[in-house]
Amino acid sequence: MTTFLLIRHALCDPVGRVIAGRAAGTHLNDVGLMQVARLADALGAEQIDAVYSSPLERAQATARPIAQRHGLEVELSPALDEVDFGRWTGAGFAALEHDVQWRRFNTFRSGTRAPGGEHALETQLRVVLEVDRLHARHDGGTVALVSHGDVIRLLLAYYLGMPLDFLQRLEVDPASVSVLERTADQVRVVRVNVPVPRS
């Protein structure tokens, strides 16, 4: 069995306001840095055998203290990258409020592509295949995967048998941990959206 710790990157300024997407240069804010320190402490007692991260700065900054606590290097995984939001990258949620395609994207995710970007099914496929690959590589171990809210939601939805159109029913907060257990025969979703300890 492989245990996967699905970790959303810690807080950065765009969360809840702007679609940062894959834009470079989005760093953790002061609250996010405190979240990471508490998260690394909380996971310090866990046996973690490998840490993989999305290539984006905010994910790597979340992954590094966890890896260092376990004497590991962070391995970058393009499959854990943020959804490509295409032309919506950098847009504020308030500005998108009246965009018909944006509303459709959030209610009919299974049939709506981000303009100039990625379809949810493409994101889901790449991250599910990455879990398969890493299960084969780390069978019997515990692997931390540091990624992004929608990417983690899509992975959880796949293993829960949940339609993509219900994606917004899953809450995945910054610096939260969700847990999967993967064997050759099945996957169990053990925990969802466990918050970072407050102290």
N, CA and C atoms as an extended XYZ file, in Angstrom:
597
Properties=species:S:1:pos:R:3:atomname:S:1:resname:S:1:resid:I:1 pbc="F F F"
N         0.837       -1.194        0.000 N   MET     1
C         0.000        0.000        0.000 CA  MET     1
C         0.876        1.250        0.000 C   MET     1
N         0.489        2.220       -0.786 N   THR     2
C         1.139        3.526       -0.775 CA  THR     2
C         0.171        4.540       -0.193 C   THR     2
N         0.646        5.319        0.752 N   THR     3
C        -0.160        6.395        1.327 CA  THR     3
C         0.261        7.707        0.679 C   THR     3
N        -0.707        8.445        0.173 N   PHE     4
C        -0.457        9.736       -0.449 CA  PHE     4
C        -1.031       10.848        0.417 C   PHE     4
N        -0.174       11.788        0.777 N   LEU     5
C        -0.605       12.995        1.469 CA  LEU     5
C        -0.774       14.084        0.414 C   LEU     5
N        -2.000       14.476        0.150 N   LEU     6
C        -2.297       15.482       -0.868 CA  LEU     6
C        -2.355       16.837       -0.176 C   LEU     6
N        -1.364       17.656       -0.431 N   ILE     7
C        -1.198       18.910        0.300 CA  ILE     7
C        -1.396       20.085       -0.660 C   ILE     7
N        -2.355       20.928       -0.328 N   ARG     8
C        -2.479       22.162       -1.105 CA  ARG     8
C        -1.436       23.156       -0.604 C   ARG     8
N        -0.849       23.908       -1.514 N   HIS     9
C         0.121       24.929       -1.109 CA  HIS     9
C        -0.504       25.876       -0.085 C   HIS     9
N         0.339       26.487        0.714 N   ALA    10
C        -0.124       27.405        1.744 CA  ALA    10
C        -0.593       28.724        1.120 C   ALA    10
N        -1.063       29.616        1.968 N   LEU    11
C        -1.746       30.821        1.508 CA  LEU    11
C        -0.813       31.774        0.770 C   LEU    11
N        -1.344       32.316       -0.328 N   CYS    12
C        -0.686       33.403       -1.057 CA  CYS    12
C        -1.762       34.454       -1.349 C   CYS    12
N        -1.344       35.645       -1.665 N   ASP    13
C        -2.294       36.761       -1.775 CA  ASP    13
C        -3.435       36.539       -2.771 C   ASP    13
N        -3.220       35.896       -3.919 N   PRO    14
C        -4.331       35.757       -4.863 CA  PRO    14
C        -5.476       34.832       -4.406 C   PRO    14
N        -5.231       33.957       -3.431 N   VAL    15
C        -6.250       32.972       -3.044 CA  VAL    15
C        -7.562       33.674       -2.688 C   VAL    15
N        -8.634       33.243       -3.359 N   GLY    16
C        -9.960       33.792       -3.115 CA  GLY    16
C       -10.243       35.100       -3.820 C   GLY    16
N        -9.237       35.662       -4.521 N   ARG    17
C        -9.428       36.966       -5.175 CA  ARG    17
C        -9.122       36.957       -6.665 C   ARG    17
N        -8.026       36.266       -7.016 N   VAL    18
C        -7.497       36.309       -8.388 CA  VAL    18
C        -7.096       34.909       -8.805 C   VAL    18
N        -7.272       34.590      -10.091 N   ILE    19
C        -6.802       33.310      -10.617 CA  ILE    19
C        -5.307       33.437      -10.912 C   ILE    19
N        -4.491       32.930      -10.005 N   ALA    20
C        -3.040       32.981      -10.228 CA  ALA    20
C        -2.642       32.023      -11.337 C   ALA    20
N        -3.336       30.875      -11.397 N   GLY    21
C        -3.044       29.898      -12.441 CA  GLY    21
C        -1.581       29.509      -12.460 C   GLY    21
N        -1.019       29.465      -13.660 N   ARG    22
C         0.382       29.078      -13.821 CA  ARG    22
C         1.324       30.282      -13.938 C   ARG    22
N         0.817       31.468      -13.641 N   ALA    23
C         1.668       32.658      -13.734 CA  ALA    23
C         2.837       32.537      -12.763 C   ALA    23
N         4.012       32.864      -13.244 N   ALA    24
C         5.203       32.806      -12.393 CA  ALA    24
C         5.195       33.959      -11.400 C   ALA    24
N         5.906       33.775      -10.293 N   GLY    25
C         6.113       34.862       -9.356 CA  GLY    25
C         5.072       34.996       -8.269 C   GLY    25
N         4.233       33.994       -8.082 N   THR    26
C         3.253       34.032       -6.997 CA  THR    26
C         3.849       33.310       -5.795 C   THR    26
N         4.138       34.067       -4.755 N   HIS    27
C         4.831       33.525       -3.585 CA  HIS    27
C         3.892       33.466       -2.381 C   HIS    27
N         4.249       32.671       -1.399 N   LEU    28
C         3.477       32.608       -0.160 CA  LEU    28
C         3.556       33.954        0.556 C   LEU    28
N         2.437       34.328        1.198 N   ASN    29
C         2.469       35.538        2.020 CA  ASN    29
C         2.885       35.168        3.449 C   ASN    29
N         2.861       36.131        4.354 N   ASP    30
C         3.339       35.880        5.719 CA  ASP    30
C         2.511       34.812        6.423 C   ASP    30
N         1.194       34.844        6.213 N   VAL    31
C         0.334       33.813        6.812 CA  VAL    31
C         0.691       32.447        6.235 C   VAL    31
N         0.915       32.399        4.924 N   GLY    32
C         1.290       31.143        4.285 CA  GLY    32
C         2.586       30.574        4.822 C   GLY    32
N         3.564       31.442        5.064 N   LEU    33
C         4.839       30.974        5.617 CA  LEU    33
C         4.658       30.396        7.010 C   LEU    33
N         3.779       31.007        7.805 N   MET    34
C         3.492       30.454        9.138 CA  MET    34
C         2.770       29.115        9.027 C   MET    34
N         1.851       29.024        8.056 N   GLN    35
C         1.143       27.752        7.843 CA  GLN    35
C         2.120       26.647        7.498 C   GLN    35
N         3.078       26.943        6.630 N   VAL    36
C         4.054       25.938        6.212 CA  VAL    36
C         4.888       25.469        7.393 C   VAL    36
N         5.308       26.401        8.240 N   ALA    37
C         6.113       26.023        9.409 CA  ALA    37
C         5.317       25.092       10.322 C   ALA    37
N         4.051       25.413       10.543 N   ARG    38
C         3.211       24.561       11.411 CA  ARG    38
C         2.946       23.209       10.754 C   ARG    38
N         2.746       23.228        9.435 N   LEU    39
C         2.487       21.980        8.719 CA  LEU    39
C         3.707       21.067        8.755 C   LEU    39
N         4.886       21.627        8.536 N   ALA    40
C         6.122       20.823        8.591 CA  ALA    40
C         6.300       20.224        9.977 C   ALA    40
N         5.997       21.004       11.015 N   ASP    41
C         6.073       20.476       12.382 CA  ASP    41
C         5.074       19.347       12.589 C   ASP    41
N         3.835       19.554       12.118 N   ALA    42
C         2.782       18.549       12.314 CA  ALA    42
C         3.105       17.251       11.595 C   ALA    42
N         3.744       17.355       10.433 N   LEU    43
C         4.083       16.155        9.656 CA  LEU    43
C         5.437       15.572       10.050 C   LEU    43
N         6.119       16.231       10.976 N   GLY    44
C         7.446       15.778       11.368 CA  GLY    44
C         7.470       14.384       11.951 C   GLY    44
N         6.384       13.996       12.610 N   ALA    45
C         6.320       12.675       13.230 CA  ALA    45
C         5.908       11.580       12.246 C   ALA    45
N         5.457       11.990       11.056 N   GLU    46
C         5.042       11.018       10.037 CA  GLU    46
C         6.272       10.432        9.337 C   GLU    46
N         6.156        9.196        8.902 N   GLN    47
C         7.193        8.613        8.048 CA  GLN    47
C         6.871        9.014        6.614 C   GLN    47
N         7.645        9.913        6.050 N   ILE    48
C         7.450       10.348        4.669 CA  ILE    48
C         8.677        9.928        3.875 C   ILE    48
N         8.438        9.238        2.777 N   ASP    49
C         9.533        8.652        1.996 CA  ASP    49
C         9.916        9.467        0.772 C   ASP    49
N         9.019       10.326        0.319 N   ALA    50
C         9.307       11.158       -0.855 CA  ALA    50
C         8.364       12.350       -0.843 C   ALA    50
N         8.852       13.461       -1.388 N   VAL    51
C         8.037       14.674       -1.501 CA  VAL    51
C         8.106       15.148       -2.952 C   VAL    51
N         6.947       15.261       -3.576 N   TYR    52
C         6.831       15.745       -4.948 CA  TYR    52
C         6.042       17.046       -4.941 C   TYR    52
N         6.402       17.939       -5.846 N   SER    53
C         5.756       19.244       -5.875 CA  SER    53
C         5.444       19.672       -7.300 C   SER    53
N         4.369       20.422       -7.429 N   SER    54
C         4.130       21.215       -8.632 CA  SER    54
C         5.339       22.117       -8.854 C   SER    54
N         5.629       22.462      -10.107 N   PRO    55
C         6.783       23.336      -10.371 CA  PRO    55
C         6.596       24.776       -9.905 C   PRO    55
N         5.387       25.203       -9.593 N   LEU    56
C         5.156       26.611       -9.261 CA  LEU    56
C         5.741       26.977       -7.899 C   LEU    56
N         6.166       28.239       -7.775 N   GLU    57
C         6.891       28.704       -6.590 CA  GLU    57
C         6.137       28.441       -5.293 C   GLU    57
N         4.836       28.733       -5.281 N   ARG    58
C         4.061       28.602       -4.043 CA  ARG    58
C         3.985       27.156       -3.573 C   ARG    58
N         3.980       26.223       -4.514 N   ALA    59
C         3.967       24.803       -4.146 CA  ALA    59
C         5.345       24.366       -3.650 C   ALA    59
N         6.392       24.775       -4.367 N   GLN    60
C         7.743       24.407       -3.934 CA  GLN    60
C         8.066       24.972       -2.553 C   GLN    60
N         7.616       26.200       -2.277 N   ALA    61
C         7.871       26.813       -0.974 CA  ALA    61
C         7.131       26.083        0.136 C   ALA    61
N         6.030       25.435       -0.195 N   THR    62
C         5.305       24.620        0.774 CA  THR    62
C         5.987       23.274        0.957 C   THR    62
N         6.499       22.721       -0.128 N   ALA    63
C         7.100       21.386       -0.089 CA  ALA    63
C         8.455       21.357        0.601 C   ALA    63
N         9.263       22.404        0.412 N   ARG    64
C        10.646       22.371        0.898 CA  ARG    64
C        10.782       22.121        2.405 C   ARG    64
N        10.061       22.856        3.266 N   PRO    65
C        10.228       22.596        4.705 CA  PRO    65
C         9.789       21.190        5.120 C   PRO    65
N         8.797       20.650        4.437 N   ILE    66
C         8.349       19.283        4.733 CA  ILE    66
C         9.449       18.298        4.359 C   ILE    66
N        10.011       18.479        3.166 N   ALA    67
C        11.092       17.593        2.716 CA  ALA    67
C        12.311       17.708        3.623 C   ALA    67
N        12.695       18.932        3.959 N   GLN    68
C        13.874       19.143        4.809 CA  GLN    68
C        13.711       18.475        6.166 C   GLN    68
N        12.503       18.528        6.697 N   ARG    69
C        12.237       17.912        8.002 CA  ARG    69
C        12.494       16.409        7.975 C   ARG    69
N        12.398       15.810        6.788 N   HIS    70
C        12.581       14.361        6.637 CA  HIS    70
C        13.888       14.008        5.922 C   HIS    70
N        14.752       14.996        5.750 N   GLY    71
C        16.030       14.737        5.089 CA  GLY    71
C        15.889       14.379        3.627 C   GLY    71
N        14.874       14.940        2.961 N   LEU    72
C        14.588       14.611        1.573 CA  LEU    72
C        14.762       15.830        0.673 C   LEU    72
N        14.912       15.572       -0.615 N   GLU    73
C        14.880       16.615       -1.629 CA  GLU    73
C        13.482       16.654       -2.241 C   GLU    73
N        13.048       17.824       -2.634 N   VAL    74
C        11.775       17.950       -3.348 CA  VAL    74
C        11.980       17.546       -4.799 C   VAL    74
N        11.135       16.649       -5.281 N   GLU    75
C        11.165       16.254       -6.687 CA  GLU    75
C        10.021       16.966       -7.408 C   GLU    75
N        10.340       17.654       -8.494 N   LEU    76
C         9.315       18.396       -9.227 CA  LEU    76
C         8.544       17.470      -10.157 C   LEU    76
N         7.229       17.655      -10.180 N   SER    77
C         6.360       16.835      -11.022 CA  SER    77
C         5.452       17.746      -11.846 C   SER    77
N         5.689       17.870      -13.147 N   PRO    78
C         4.797       18.682      -13.984 CA  PRO    78
C         3.345       18.218      -13.929 C   PRO    78
N         3.119       16.941      -13.629 N   ALA    79
C         1.747       16.430      -13.553 CA  ALA    79
C         0.967       17.052      -12.395 C   ALA    79
N         1.675       17.603      -11.400 N   LEU    80
C         1.015       18.235      -10.259 CA  LEU    80
C         0.807       19.727      -10.463 C   LEU    80
N         1.157       20.236      -11.634 N   ASP    81
C         1.031       21.663      -11.925 CA  ASP    81
C        -0.424       22.115      -11.826 C   ASP    81
N        -0.603       23.411      -11.605 N   GLU    82
C        -1.926       24.006      -11.545 CA  GLU    82
C        -2.680       23.779      -12.852 C   GLU    82
N        -3.989       23.837      -12.803 N   VAL    83
C        -4.818       23.843      -14.005 CA  VAL    83
C        -4.353       25.014      -14.879 C   VAL    83
N        -4.279       24.782      -16.175 N   ASP    84
C        -3.995       25.879      -17.111 CA  ASP    84
C        -5.306       26.615      -17.363 C   ASP    84
N        -5.439       27.794      -16.754 N   PHE    85
C        -6.674       28.576      -16.887 CA  PHE    85
C        -6.683       29.469      -18.116 C   PHE    85
N        -5.666       29.357      -18.958 N   GLY    86
C        -5.662       30.081      -20.221 CA  GLY    86
C        -5.842       31.580      -20.033 C   GLY    86
N        -6.802       32.162      -20.776 N   ARG    87
C        -6.996       33.616      -20.765 CA  ARG    87
C        -7.551       34.127      -19.445 C   ARG    87
N        -8.017       33.241      -18.582 N   TRP    88
C        -8.492       33.681      -17.263 CA  TRP    88
C        -7.339       33.909      -16.275 C   TRP    88
N        -6.142       33.475      -16.606 N   THR    89
C        -4.996       33.650      -15.711 CA  THR    89
C        -4.808       35.133      -15.400 C   THR    89
N        -4.759       35.459      -14.115 N   GLY    90
C        -4.595       36.841      -13.678 CA  GLY    90
C        -5.884       37.602      -13.493 C   GLY    90
N        -7.011       37.008      -13.887 N   ALA    91
C        -8.304       37.689      -13.754 CA  ALA    91
C        -8.813       37.607      -12.317 C   ALA    91
N        -9.466       38.673      -11.877 N   GLY    92
C       -10.079       38.685      -10.559 CA  GLY    92
C       -11.442       38.007      -10.589 C   GLY    92
N       -11.799       37.366       -9.488 N   PHE    93
C       -13.096       36.689       -9.419 CA  PHE    93
C       -14.246       37.680       -9.585 C   PHE    93
N       -14.096       38.883       -9.040 N   ALA    94
C       -15.154       39.890       -9.163 CA  ALA    94
C       -15.388       40.247      -10.634 C   ALA    94
N       -14.298       40.359      -11.397 N   ALA    95
C       -14.419       40.702      -12.817 CA  ALA    95
C       -15.056       39.577      -13.624 C   ALA    95
N       -14.896       38.327      -13.148 N   LEU    96
C       -15.440       37.172      -13.879 CA  LEU    96
C       -16.887       36.854      -13.501 C   LEU    96
N       -17.401       37.536      -12.501 N   GLU    97
C       -18.720       37.219      -11.952 CA  GLU    97
C       -19.817       37.157      -13.003 C   GLU    97
N       -19.737       38.049      -13.987 N   HIS    98
C       -20.798       38.119      -15.006 CA  HIS    98
C       -20.396       37.443      -16.322 C   HIS    98
N       -19.279       36.731      -16.313 N   ASP    99
C       -18.812       36.011      -17.491 CA  ASP    99
C       -19.582       34.686      -17.593 C   ASP    99
N       -20.352       34.534      -18.655 N   VAL   100
C       -21.197       33.351      -18.824 CA  VAL   100
C       -20.356       32.082      -18.873 C   VAL   100
N       -19.227       32.137      -19.570 N   GLN   101
C       -18.390       30.937      -19.682 CA  GLN   101
C       -17.782       30.568      -18.328 C   GLN   101
N       -17.425       31.565      -17.527 N   TRP   102
C       -16.892       31.297      -16.188 CA  TRP   102
C       -17.947       30.617      -15.310 C   TRP   102
N       -19.176       31.106      -15.368 N   ARG   103
C       -20.253       30.475      -14.579 CA  ARG   103
C       -20.474       29.043      -15.046 C   ARG   103
N       -20.432       28.839      -16.373 N   ARG   104
C       -20.607       27.491      -16.911 CA  ARG   104
C       -19.449       26.585      -16.486 C   ARG   104
N       -18.237       27.126      -16.470 N   PHE   105
C       -17.060       26.373      -16.043 CA  PHE   105
C       -17.234       25.852      -14.620 C   PHE   105
N       -17.885       26.617      -13.776 N   ASN   106
C       -18.052       26.235      -12.375 CA  ASN   106
C       -19.280       25.385      -12.106 C   ASN   106
N       -20.222       25.318      -13.051 N   THR   107
C       -21.396       24.473      -12.862 CA  THR   107
C       -21.407       23.259      -13.792 C   THR   107
N       -20.710       23.372      -14.926 N   PHE   108
C       -20.667       22.290      -15.922 CA  PHE   108
C       -19.216       22.022      -16.286 C   PHE   108
N       -18.420       21.688      -15.256 N   ARG   109
C       -16.972       21.506      -15.434 CA  ARG   109
C       -16.673       20.369      -16.405 C   ARG   109
N       -17.531       19.368      -16.446 N   SER   110
C       -17.279       18.214      -17.313 CA  SER   110
C       -17.385       18.560      -18.790 C   SER   110
N       -17.981       19.699      -19.115 N   GLY   111
C       -18.175       20.041      -20.523 CA  GLY   111
C       -17.665       21.415      -20.902 C   GLY   111
N       -16.823       22.021      -20.052 N   THR   112
C       -16.374       23.393      -20.316 CA  THR   112
C       -14.869       23.498      -20.154 C   THR   112
N       -14.221       23.969      -21.194 N   ARG   113
C       -12.770       24.190      -21.169 CA  ARG   113
C       -12.492       25.643      -20.806 C   ARG   113
N       -11.454       25.871      -20.009 N   ALA   114
C       -10.993       27.238      -19.779 CA  ALA   114
C       -10.558       27.819      -21.121 C   ALA   114
N       -10.916       29.058      -21.439 N   PRO   115
C       -10.606       29.609      -22.766 CA  PRO   115
C        -9.095       29.682      -23.012 C   PRO   115
N        -8.639       28.939      -24.008 N   GLY   116
C        -7.220       28.885      -24.305 CA  GLY   116
C        -6.440       28.045      -23.311 C   GLY   116
N        -7.143       27.297      -22.465 N   GLY   117
C        -6.486       26.529      -21.413 CA  GLY   117
C        -6.855       25.059      -21.436 C   GLY   117
N        -6.955       24.506      -20.261 N   GLU   118
C        -7.053       23.062      -20.082 CA  GLU   118
C        -8.488       22.648      -19.748 C   GLU   118
N        -8.857       21.459      -20.191 N   HIS   119
C       -10.135       20.841      -19.804 CA  HIS   119
C        -9.912       20.063      -18.512 C   HIS   119
N       -10.914       20.053      -17.641 N   ALA   120
C       -10.799       19.352      -16.357 CA  ALA   120
C       -10.433       17.883      -16.533 C   ALA   120
N       -10.926       17.259      -17.592 N   LEU   121
C       -10.609       15.851      -17.824 CA  LEU   121
C        -9.125       15.657      -18.114 C   LEU   121
N        -8.510       16.639      -18.784 N   GLU   122
C        -7.073       16.555      -19.062 CA  GLU   122
C        -6.274       16.672      -17.767 C   GLU   122
N        -6.680       17.607      -16.918 N   THR   123
C        -6.011       17.766      -15.621 CA  THR   123
C        -6.159       16.497      -14.803 C   THR   123
N        -7.379       15.987      -14.745 N   GLN   124
C        -7.648       14.800      -13.939 CA  GLN   124
C        -6.837       13.609      -14.432 C   GLN   124
N        -6.773       13.428      -15.744 N   LEU   125
C        -6.026       12.300      -16.293 CA  LEU   125
C        -4.551       12.383      -15.913 C   LEU   125
N        -3.936       13.561      -16.045 N   ARG   126
C        -2.497       13.649      -15.763 CA  ARG   126
C        -2.193       13.381      -14.303 C   ARG   126
N        -3.068       13.832      -13.397 N   VAL   127
C        -2.758       13.641      -11.977 CA  VAL   127
C        -3.074       12.214      -11.525 C   VAL   127
N        -4.096       11.590      -12.082 N   VAL   128
C        -4.390       10.186      -11.754 CA  VAL   128
C        -3.268        9.283      -12.267 C   VAL   128
N        -2.785        9.534      -13.473 N   LEU   129
C        -1.674        8.742      -13.997 CA  LEU   129
C        -0.409        8.936      -13.170 C   LEU   129
N        -0.221       10.140      -12.619 N   GLU   130
C         0.947       10.377      -11.768 CA  GLU   130
C         0.843        9.587      -10.464 C   GLU   130
N        -0.336        9.503       -9.897 N   VAL   131
C        -0.521        8.677       -8.693 CA  VAL   131
C        -0.232        7.214       -9.017 C   VAL   131
N        -0.692        6.743      -10.159 N   ASP   132
C        -0.378        5.365      -10.567 CA  ASP   132
C         1.138        5.157      -10.660 C   ASP   132
N         1.829        6.101      -11.297 N   ARG   133
C         3.279        5.989      -11.476 CA  ARG   133
C         4.000        5.986      -10.129 C   ARG   133
N         3.584        6.875       -9.255 N   LEU   134
C         4.271        7.003       -7.970 CA  LEU   134
C         3.922        5.854       -7.021 C   LEU   134
N         2.737        5.290       -7.184 N   HIS   135
C         2.413        4.084       -6.408 CA  HIS   135
C         3.378        2.962       -6.776 C   HIS   135
N         3.599        2.782       -8.063 N   ALA   136
C         4.526        1.728       -8.501 CA  ALA   136
C         5.946        2.004       -8.010 C   ALA   136
N         6.325        3.258       -7.944 N   ARG   137
C         7.684        3.624       -7.542 CA  ARG   137
C         7.894        3.548       -6.027 C   ARG   137
N         6.841        3.817       -5.252 N   HIS   138
C         6.971        3.936       -3.792 CA  HIS   138
C         6.029        2.988       -3.050 C   HIS   138
N         5.707        1.856       -3.639 N   ASP   139
C         4.778        0.924       -2.999 CA  ASP   139
C         5.268        0.580       -1.592 C   ASP   139
N         4.388        0.725       -0.628 N   GLY   140
C         4.743        0.466        0.765 CA  GLY   140
C         5.184        1.703        1.516 C   GLY   140
N         5.298        2.832        0.811 N   GLY   141
C         5.771        4.056        1.450 CA  GLY   141
C         4.683        5.101        1.596 C   GLY   141
N         5.102        6.254        2.099 N   THR   142
C         4.222        7.420        2.224 CA  THR   142
C         4.824        8.544        1.399 C   THR   142
N         3.996        9.124        0.543 N   VAL   143
C         4.457       10.123       -0.419 CA  VAL   143
C         3.641       11.392       -0.243 C   VAL   143
N         4.316       12.524       -0.086 N   ALA   144
C         3.648       13.822       -0.026 CA  ALA   144
C         3.609       14.427       -1.426 C   ALA   144
N         2.428       14.845       -1.853 N   LEU   145
C         2.238       15.506       -3.139 CA  LEU   145
C         1.732       16.914       -2.873 C   LEU   145
N         2.520       17.922       -3.222 N   VAL   146
C         2.125       19.308       -2.973 CA  VAL   146
C         1.642       19.904       -4.289 C   VAL   146
N         0.381       20.313       -4.295 N   SER   147
C        -0.230       20.755       -5.538 CA  SER   147
C        -1.189       21.913       -5.264 C   SER   147
N        -2.282       21.959       -5.999 N   HIS   148
C        -3.186       23.106       -6.024 CA  HIS   148
C        -4.619       22.644       -5.776 C   HIS   148
N        -5.455       23.577       -5.352 N   GLY   149
C        -6.808       23.242       -4.937 CA  GLY   149
C        -7.598       22.430       -5.938 C   GLY   149
N        -7.728       22.935       -7.168 N   ASP   150
C        -8.540       22.217       -8.154 CA  ASP   150
C        -7.906       20.896       -8.566 C   ASP   150
N        -6.588       20.844       -8.611 N   VAL   151
C        -5.909       19.592       -8.988 CA  VAL   151
C        -6.216       18.517       -7.941 C   VAL   151
N        -6.152       18.887       -6.672 N   ILE   152
C        -6.459       17.927       -5.602 CA  ILE   152
C        -7.938       17.553       -5.629 C   ILE   152
N        -8.809       18.525       -5.864 N   ARG   153
C       -10.248       18.217       -5.974 CA  ARG   153
C       -10.512       17.211       -7.097 C   ARG   153
N        -9.862       17.420       -8.232 N   LEU   154
C       -10.067       16.522       -9.372 CA  LEU   154
C        -9.584       15.110       -9.060 C   LEU   154
N        -8.491       14.993       -8.344 N   LEU   155
C        -7.982       13.677       -7.961 CA  LEU   155
C        -8.940       12.997       -6.983 C   LEU   155
N        -9.390       13.740       -5.985 N   LEU   156
C       -10.350       13.178       -5.018 CA  LEU   156
C       -11.646       12.785       -5.712 C   LEU   156
N       -12.124       13.631       -6.609 N   ALA   157
C       -13.376       13.331       -7.312 CA  ALA   157
C       -13.268       12.031       -8.098 C   ALA   157
N       -12.118       11.825       -8.726 N   TYR   158
C       -11.928       10.589       -9.501 CA  TYR   158
C       -12.068        9.369       -8.604 C   TYR   158
N       -11.362        9.380       -7.481 N   TYR   159
C       -11.370        8.197       -6.614 CA  TYR   159
C       -12.652        8.060       -5.806 C   TYR   159
N       -13.404        9.133       -5.652 N   LEU   160
C       -14.699        9.055       -4.979 CA  LEU   160
C       -15.830        8.719       -5.950 C   LEU   160
N       -15.521        8.642       -7.242 N   GLY   161
C       -16.561        8.389       -8.237 CA  GLY   161
C       -17.525        9.556       -8.350 C   GLY   161
N       -17.016       10.759       -8.128 N   MET   162
C       -17.851       11.961       -8.094 CA  MET   162
C       -17.846       12.647       -9.461 C   MET   162
N       -19.022       13.032       -9.971 N   PRO   163
C       -19.048       13.768      -11.240 CA  PRO   163
C       -18.263       15.072      -11.137 C   PRO   163
N       -17.607       15.449      -12.225 N   LEU   164
C       -16.833       16.686      -12.230 CA  LEU   164
C       -17.698       17.912      -11.956 C   LEU   164
N       -18.977       17.824      -12.289 N   ASP   165
C       -19.856       18.968      -12.077 CA  ASP   165
C       -20.133       19.225      -10.598 C   ASP   165
N       -19.740       18.302       -9.730 N   PHE   166
C       -19.898       18.490       -8.281 CA  PHE   166
C       -18.589       18.935       -7.618 C   PHE   166
N       -17.613       19.319       -8.425 N   LEU   167
C       -16.271       19.580       -7.913 CA  LEU   167
C       -16.255       20.625       -6.795 C   LEU   167
N       -17.092       21.652       -6.936 N   GLN   168
C       -17.087       22.728       -5.943 CA  GLN   168
C       -17.663       22.293       -4.597 C   GLN   168
N       -18.190       21.091       -4.514 N   ARG   169
C       -18.669       20.578       -3.221 CA  ARG   169
C       -17.523       20.110       -2.334 C   ARG   169
N       -16.343       19.957       -2.916 N   LEU   170
C       -15.161       19.542       -2.150 CA  LEU   170
C       -14.379       20.779       -1.722 C   LEU   170
N       -14.165       20.932       -0.431 N   GLU   171
C       -13.360       22.032        0.079 CA  GLU   171
C       -11.919       21.554        0.259 C   GLU   171
N       -10.983       22.296       -0.294 N   VAL   172
C        -9.557       21.983       -0.153 CA  VAL   172
C        -8.857       23.300        0.168 C   VAL   172
N        -8.622       23.555        1.442 N   ASP   173
C        -8.081       24.829        1.894 CA  ASP   173
C        -6.571       24.899        1.733 C   ASP   173
N        -6.005       26.111        1.702 N   PRO   174
C        -4.555       26.245        1.687 CA  PRO   174
C        -3.916       25.540        2.888 C   PRO   174
N        -2.840       24.827        2.624 N   ALA   175
C        -2.059       24.089        3.629 CA  ALA   175
C        -2.825       22.926        4.256 C   ALA   175
N        -3.932       22.531        3.660 N   SER   176
C        -4.669       21.365        4.167 CA  SER   176
C        -4.072       20.079        3.608 C   SER   176
N        -4.392       18.976        4.276 N   VAL   177
C        -3.909       17.653        3.866 CA  VAL   177
C        -5.107       16.738        3.657 C   VAL   177
N        -5.149       16.079        2.516 N   SER   178
C        -6.098       14.995        2.263 CA  SER   178
C        -5.274       13.724        2.076 C   SER   178
N        -5.852       12.581        2.376 N   VAL   179
C        -5.064       11.344        2.399 CA  VAL   179
C        -5.732       10.263        1.559 C   VAL   179
N        -4.941        9.665        0.671 N   LEU   180
C        -5.355        8.498       -0.111 CA  LEU   180
C        -4.484        7.315        0.284 C   LEU   180
N        -5.080        6.134        0.255 N   GLU   181
C        -4.320        4.886        0.380 CA  GLU   181
C        -4.541        4.090       -0.890 C   GLU   181
N        -3.447        3.743       -1.564 N   ARG   182
C        -3.514        3.086       -2.882 CA  ARG   182
C        -2.863        1.714       -2.803 C   ARG   182
N        -3.613        0.683       -3.176 N   THR   183
C        -3.051       -0.656       -3.320 CA  THR   183
C        -3.172       -1.046       -4.785 C   THR   183
N        -2.751       -2.263       -5.101 N   ALA   184
C        -2.899       -2.748       -6.478 CA  ALA   184
C        -4.360       -2.901       -6.859 C   ALA   184
N        -5.225       -3.079       -5.858 N   ASP   185
C        -6.621       -3.413       -6.126 CA  ASP   185
C        -7.624       -2.304       -5.849 C   ASP   185
N        -7.221       -1.299       -5.066 N   GLN   186
C        -8.199       -0.277       -4.725 CA  GLN   186
C        -7.514        0.993       -4.211 C   GLN   186
N        -8.325        2.055       -4.154 N   VAL   187
C        -7.898        3.303       -3.522 CA  VAL   187
C        -8.954        3.678       -2.499 C   VAL   187
N        -8.496        4.076       -1.316 N   ARG   188
C        -9.406        4.564       -0.280 CA  ARG   188
C        -9.081        6.024        0.010 C   ARG   188
N       -10.120        6.850        0.046 N   VAL   189
C        -9.971        8.229        0.493 CA  VAL   189
C       -10.151        8.209        2.005 C   VAL   189
N        -9.066        8.465        2.718 N   VAL   190
C        -9.064        8.308        4.175 CA  VAL   190
C        -9.442        9.609        4.878 C   VAL   190
N        -8.926       10.731        4.375 N   ARG   191
C        -9.232       12.037        4.967 CA  ARG   191
C        -9.314       13.077        3.857 C   ARG   191
N       -10.115       14.114        4.119 N   VAL   192
C       -10.249       15.220        3.168 CA  VAL   192
C       -10.135       16.539        3.925 C   VAL   192
N        -9.260       17.423        3.422 N   ASN   193
C        -9.180       18.807        3.903 CA  ASN   193
C        -8.908       18.930        5.394 C   ASN   193
N        -7.941       18.160        5.892 N   VAL   194
C        -7.534       18.292        7.290 CA  VAL   194
C        -6.745       19.604        7.406 C   VAL   194
N        -7.166       20.517        8.275 N   PRO   195
C        -6.502       21.828        8.331 CA  PRO   195
C        -5.133       21.770        8.983 C   PRO   195
N        -4.312       22.761        8.640 N   VAL   196
C        -3.014       22.899        9.289 CA  VAL   196
C        -3.263       23.236       10.768 C   VAL   196
N        -2.494       22.663       11.681 N   PRO   197
C        -2.685       23.010       13.092 CA  PRO   197
C        -2.465       24.501       13.334 C   PRO   197
N        -3.209       25.064       14.270 N   ARG   198
C        -3.125       26.506       14.541 CA  ARG   198
C        -1.908       26.848       15.383 C   ARG   198
N        -1.409       25.898       16.141 N   SER   199
C        -0.216       26.213       16.958 CA  SER   199
C         0.568       24.942       17.220 C   SER   199
